[in-house]
Amino acid sequence: MTQVFIKPAEGVYTSLYGMRSGSMHYGVDIANSSSNVPVHASTAGVVNKAVGGCSNNGSIGNTCNGGYGNYVIVRHNINGQTYDTLYAHLQSISVSVGQTVNQGDKIGVMGNSGSSTGQHVHFEIYEKARVSQSEAVDPMPYLKGDKPTANYHTYDGTWATITITQKANVFKNVGYEIIGQLEAGGKYKVYGQREYAADGTLFYNVGSGYVHNAYGTIANHHATVTSTINTYSTPNGTIKRQLAPGTYKVHAAKDGWYNLGTEWVKADQVLVTKN
């Protein structure tokens, strides 16, 4: 399991998610008395809201920005699921709406704005696009690495899974020399693909041999990028561009690299899930 969300600031947890003094506390509070404590994006995403205008002299019941004081919401897409993270009571905001942030990027400075009695950051997580505070979930399983629950794939040279839809011959070489058969319903790792020179028919390498593409359905792995990374023309080739955080379909794997269509990325820089 790879941890996707990180603690957004250095400090001590002073209040957790749950009932507090007779009312619900929808996040966790992290306090630090040092000056200019940076608050970081818990994981990569795009700034959805950046709301300021509050003084840094908060107090219980202060209604500036609904009590949140100066706050930021970052929207994330992880393996196709939307998450929102909210960072409240900031002294100042360092990002703007629409800005892409990497995990660990500074989004503001810890403060005491809004309904607050001391310098801290109030942190919330939503497992969807935020509509109301009551939809927030306990951040601690995320901050401990127990969620998301997807088990990330360890690189093994595969890039897809094939499900056999009808009994299929297994060939030693592409298009000839049958060495076995696979029963319908079986799932197998895909290590590569090759075309039959005579007619261009596609065959998949399933480790023990080659299977005609007409006898199965392919489910590509997907790679999630959590921070901006370089892409390359070939494995160990020249840099092509920088790839923004997001989830991308994998088309091939080779020597510790994944192909994302027209470019390659290092396997140890992405989180890969199998379908």
ZIUR-V920683 format. One record per backbone hydrogen bond with DSSP energy under -1.0 kcal/mol. NH is the residue of the N-H (numbers start at 1). CO is the residue of the C=O. If there is no record, write none. Layout:
nh: [NH & NH]
co: [CO & CO]
This chain:
nh: [6 & 12 & 14 & 18 & 20 & 23 & 25 & 28 & 29 & 30 & 31 & 39 & 40 & 41 & 45 & 46 & 47 & 48 & 49 & 51 & 58 & 59 & 62 & 66 & 68 & 69 & 71 & 72 & 73 & 74 & 75 & 76 & 78 & 81 & 83 & 84 & 85 & 86 & 87 & 88 & 89 & 90 & 91 & 94 & 98 & 99 & 101 & 103 & 104 & 105 & 107 & 108 & 109 & 110 & 115 & 116 & 120 & 121 & 122 & 123 & 124 & 126 & 135 & 136 & 137 & 143 & 144 & 146 & 147 & 153 & 159 & 161 & 162 & 163 & 164 & 165 & 168 & 170 & 171 & 172 & 173 & 176 & 179 & 180 & 182 & 185 & 186 & 188 & 190 & 191 & 194 & 196 & 200 & 203 & 204 & 205 & 206 & 210 & 211 & 213 & 215 & 216 & 217 & 219 & 221 & 222 & 223 & 224 & 225 & 229 & 231 & 232 & 233 & 237 & 240 & 243 & 246 & 248 & 250 & 251 & 254 & 257 & 258 & 259 & 260 & 264 & 265 & 267 & 269 & 270 & 271 & 273]
co: [42 & 31 & 29 & 25 & 23 & 20 & 18 & 123 & 15 & 121 & 12 & 108 & 8 & 105 & 101 & 75 & 99 & 73 & 73 & 71 & 112 & 114 & 59 & 63 & 65 & 64 & 51 & 87 & 49 & 85 & 46 & 83 & 81 & 78 & 76 & 126 & 74 & 124 & 72 & 122 & 68 & 70 & 109 & 107 & 47 & 96 & 45 & 226 & 41 & 102 & 39 & 39 & 92 & 37 & 67 & 114 & 111 & 30 & 88 & 28 & 86 & 84 & 132 & 133 & 125 & 139 & 140 & 141 & 141 & 272 & 190 & 219 & 188 & 217 & 186 & 215 & 182 & 180 & 210 & 177 & 176 & 173 & 170 & 170 & 168 & 164 & 183 & 162 & 160 & 205 & 203 & 201 & 196 & 194 & 211 & 192 & 209 & 171 & 204 & 202 & 212 & 213 & 163 & 161 & 159 & 273 & 248 & 271 & 246 & 243 & 241 & 264 & 238 & 234 & 231 & 229 & 225 & 223 & 221 & 259 & 257 & 254 & 265 & 252 & 263 & 232 & 258 & 256 & 266 & 267 & 224 & 222]
